[in-house]
Amino acid sequence: MDEELVLARGFVNRQAWAYEAAYRAHGNVLYSAALQVLRNPNDAADCVQDVLLRLWRRGDAYRVERGSLRAFLAVCVRNEALSRLRKTHTRERLVQTLQPASDTGDIATGVVNRESIRGALELLTEKQRETIELAYMRHMTHEEIASALGEPAGTVKSRLSSALRKLREVFAPGGTLDAG
Amino acid sequence: MLDDHIGENAELYALGQLGDLDASRVERHARTCDACARRLGDAEAAVLHLIESGDVASEAPPELDRRVRFAGQPPRAWIAAVAAAFLIGLLPWGVTTLRNPTDASGSSQQLAMNAMLAGHFLHTPFAAVIPGAPNAKVIYPREGGWLYVLVGAASQPIEVAAVVGNQRMPIASISPGAATRAAFVAIPQRVSAVQLLENGAPIATARIVYASPAP
């Protein structure tokens, strides 16, 4: 049994060793996920600690069939960070999203600083790329994106879904930047 | 969505686009539907790839490390659980190969039960000597007399040794596995440290400091 599976099962079964082991194995990426959104080290640390402890105590939030524990934890931390950002900084964030990209360059470059990601984004249609960048890099909700682009919310949701599935195909083992 | 498959909400969930109600529905459905769990996992993997492509800290702050470790160790709760397990006979005596040179009759267990119920006992974590050493703790009474060693998931067989004076005495063997293992050893000598060993080499050490002076 590989180490990740042992850890995942320990986490599901709420074994004490798995709590610390999960943090040791994935703490850096969890902290990074929170920091990329919140941009504040203390807020990011609070977010990681709260989410990790909550998920471990619940136990049933994750199941091995879902796939990578690392991806599950990272998305949970990022979603909590987004929720906190939206609750506490709605006005400031909206002002920021309306600024030109160059004014928020640290956020944008922080997200696409690898050639593979830039290449993958190039495989999306222009509309898909624009939408995923607004959602992922600018942390906008699909309602905000719909409003900004003057499109129905349902259209934006479908486009986000198809864009992420396309990215998954490219990122998956065996996927290539030439795919599709 | 309700009882239907989660569909595109898998990707929207992974991108943090769902409100609390829809997110809860996705999580609930994915707990029972393998196909949707896989789709959700695929979406989460794609987002993880985006996260890892951004600014990734080389290490989380030490303060967060300390807080996470502290939050995961409610000592009163687990000590009470160990004591309760003694009382109702749940302790997994069979999971270890116990070599107890001083007491194989069960009175050592009685000693531990009495000490936990009526006396005071201490506990200390093992400090890893090498990276990847399993999490482990030792519980022992303030005045000495026995050791209760708990070892987390281990990939290799582990020997437990007590350091008495200048000598290292093997006292138990822990078999590898994902489950937390336990070993109880009655030992009349004053122990200065307990060590975990792999292939004869120490991988973790716990220092034993008794609260009462040696008789």
Chai-1 contact restraints between the chains, C-beta under 6 A:
chainA,res_idxA,chainB,res_idxB,connection_type,confidence,min_distance_angstrom,max_distance_angstrom,comment,restraint_id
A,V6,B,A178,contact,1.0,0.0,6.0,A-B,restraint_1
A,W17,B,N135,contact,1.0,0.0,6.0,A-B,restraint_2
A,W17,B,G152,contact,1.0,0.0,6.0,A-B,restraint_3
A,W17,B,A153,contact,1.0,0.0,6.0,A-B,restraint_4
A,Y19,B,G72,contact,1.0,0.0,6.0,A-B,restraint_5
A,E20,B,G72,contact,1.0,0.0,6.0,A-B,restraint_6
A,Y23,B,V68,contact,1.0,0.0,6.0,A-B,restraint_7
A,G27,B,A60,contact,1.0,0.0,6.0,A-B,restraint_8
A,N28,B,A57,contact,1.0,0.0,6.0,A-B,restraint_9
A,N28,B,E59,contact,1.0,0.0,6.0,A-B,restraint_10
A,N28,B,A60,contact,1.0,0.0,6.0,A-B,restraint_11
A,Y31,B,A57,contact,1.0,0.0,6.0,A-B,restraint_12
A,Y31,B,A60,contact,1.0,0.0,6.0,A-B,restraint_13
A,S32,B,V56,contact,1.0,0.0,6.0,A-B,restraint_14
A,S32,B,A57,contact,1.0,0.0,6.0,A-B,restraint_15
A,A33,B,I51,contact,1.0,0.0,6.0,A-B,restraint_16
A,Q36,B,G54,contact,1.0,0.0,6.0,A-B,restraint_17
A,A45,B,P61,contact,1.0,0.0,6.0,A-B,restraint_18
A,A45,B,L64,contact,1.0,0.0,6.0,A-B,restraint_19
A,Q49,B,R67,contact,1.0,0.0,6.0,A-B,restraint_20
A,Q49,B,V68,contact,1.0,0.0,6.0,A-B,restraint_21
A,L53,B,A71,contact,1.0,0.0,6.0,A-B,restraint_22
A,E65,B,D34,contact,1.0,0.0,6.0,A-B,restraint_23
A,E65,B,A37,contact,1.0,0.0,6.0,A-B,restraint_24
A,R66,B,A37,contact,1.0,0.0,6.0,A-B,restraint_25
A,R66,B,G41,contact,1.0,0.0,6.0,A-B,restraint_26
A,G67,B,G41,contact,1.0,0.0,6.0,A-B,restraint_27
A,S68,B,A45,contact,1.0,0.0,6.0,A-B,restraint_28
A,A71,B,E44,contact,1.0,0.0,6.0,A-B,restraint_29
A,A71,B,A45,contact,1.0,0.0,6.0,A-B,restraint_30
A,A71,B,L48,contact,1.0,0.0,6.0,A-B,restraint_31
A,F72,B,E44,contact,1.0,0.0,6.0,A-B,restraint_32
A,A74,B,L48,contact,1.0,0.0,6.0,A-B,restraint_33
A,A74,B,I51,contact,1.0,0.0,6.0,A-B,restraint_34
A,V75,B,A14,contact,1.0,0.0,6.0,A-B,restraint_35
A,V75,B,E44,contact,1.0,0.0,6.0,A-B,restraint_36
A,V75,B,V47,contact,1.0,0.0,6.0,A-B,restraint_37
A,N79,B,G16,contact,1.0,0.0,6.0,A-B,restraint_38
A,L82,B,G16,contact,1.0,0.0,6.0,A-B,restraint_39
A,G110,B,G54,contact,1.0,0.0,6.0,A-B,restraint_40
A,G110,B,D55,contact,1.0,0.0,6.0,A-B,restraint_41
A,V111,B,G54,contact,1.0,0.0,6.0,A-B,restraint_42
A,R114,B,S53,contact,1.0,0.0,6.0,A-B,restraint_43
A,I117,B,S53,contact,1.0,0.0,6.0,A-B,restraint_44
A,A135,B,L15,contact,1.0,0.0,6.0,A-B,restraint_45
A,H142,B,Q17,contact,1.0,0.0,6.0,A-B,restraint_46
A,K157,B,L12,contact,1.0,0.0,6.0,A-B,restraint_47
A,L160,B,L15,contact,1.0,0.0,6.0,A-B,restraint_48
A,S161,B,E8,contact,1.0,0.0,6.0,A-B,restraint_49
A,S161,B,E11,contact,1.0,0.0,6.0,A-B,restraint_50
A,L164,B,E11,contact,1.0,0.0,6.0,A-B,restraint_51
A,L164,B,A43,contact,1.0,0.0,6.0,A-B,restraint_52
A,L164,B,A46,contact,1.0,0.0,6.0,A-B,restraint_53
A,L167,B,A46,contact,1.0,0.0,6.0,A-B,restraint_54
A,R168,B,D42,contact,1.0,0.0,6.0,A-B,restraint_55
A,R168,B,A46,contact,1.0,0.0,6.0,A-B,restraint_56
A,F171,B,A46,contact,1.0,0.0,6.0,A-B,restraint_57
A,F171,B,H49,contact,1.0,0.0,6.0,A-B,restraint_58
